Amino acid sequence: MARTITVEEAQATFAEVLEGVFCRSEPVIIQQNGDEVAVLISPHHYAALQRFEEAAWLSIEELGKRKAHMDPDEVYAFVTAEVEAVRQELYDKRQREAARGE
């Protein structure tokens, strides 16, 4: 679970904040005037995000190759339907978790 602190707290306790991020892989959300302005994450989490992003772009490129024969409007409809299906799955999962009190 991410810890949320203000910019002022981050400045006053920066060494402690970095220790938590690096040693315990504890993400820290930094807020200024109630708005989230930054997130500190460990190098391990950052590398995982980079791998995820690279994989996502490769999937998009592969999808483009597989659907190259299709009309752009058909591809748009296909992608829109897939995105909506994923959103519905996530929504259903959150509803089940809420019902169980998680």
N, C-alpha and C positions, 0 to 999 in steps of 0.2 A: 504494500500500500504506500502510495506517495505521501510524503510529508509536505505541508504547505507552510511557507514562511513569507514574510515581507522582505522587500529589498533591504530595509534597515537591519532586520534580523540577519539576513545573509551577510551583509557587510560586517556586522559586529561579531559574527561567529563563523566566519568563512572557513577557517581551518577545521573546525568541528563538522561543518556541513560537508566539506570535501571528504573528510574521513568516513562519514556515513555513506556518502555516495560511492566511494571507492571500495572501502573495506566490507561494507554490508550490502552493497548494491541497492541502497535505499534511494529511489528517485526523490528529488526535491523540486516542488513547484514554487516559483518565486512570483509574488504578486506585488504590484505597485498600484496604490489607490483602488484596491479591490479587483484589479484586472491582472490576469496571468500574463507575465511578460517573458518568462523563461522557464525552462525545465533543465535541471542538471541530472544527468544519468551517467552510469559507469561506462568505461570503455567497452566492457563486455556487452552491455545493453545496446550501446551505439553500434557496435559491430553487427549485432543481431538485426537491428533495424536496417542497416545497410544491406545485409544479405537478403532480408525480406523485400526491400525495395528493388534490388537487382532482379530477384526472382519474379516479382510482379511485372516488371518491364519486359522480361523475357517471355512471360506468359502472354502479355499483350502483343508482342511482336509475333509470337507463334500463332495466336488467334488471327492476327491480320493476314498471315500467310495462308492459313486454312480457309479464311473467308474471302480471299482476294477475288474469287470468281463471282461473289455476290454483289448485288447493287448496294451502294452505301446506305440507303434507307433501310434495307433488310438487315444489314450489319448493325445499324443503330438500334433497330427494334430488338434484335437478338441480345445485344449487350444490355439494353435497358431491362429486358425481361430477366436476364441473369442477375443483374444488380438488385432488382426488386426481390428476387427469390432469396438472395443472401440477406437482404435487409429483413425479410419476413422471418427467416431462420433465427437471426439475432434477436428480433423482437420476441419471438416465441420462447427462446431460451431465457431472456430476461423475465418474461412473464412466469415461466416455470420456477425460476430462482426466487422471484418475489413471493410466489405462492408458498414456497418452502421456507421462506423467511431468511434467505441468504443475503 
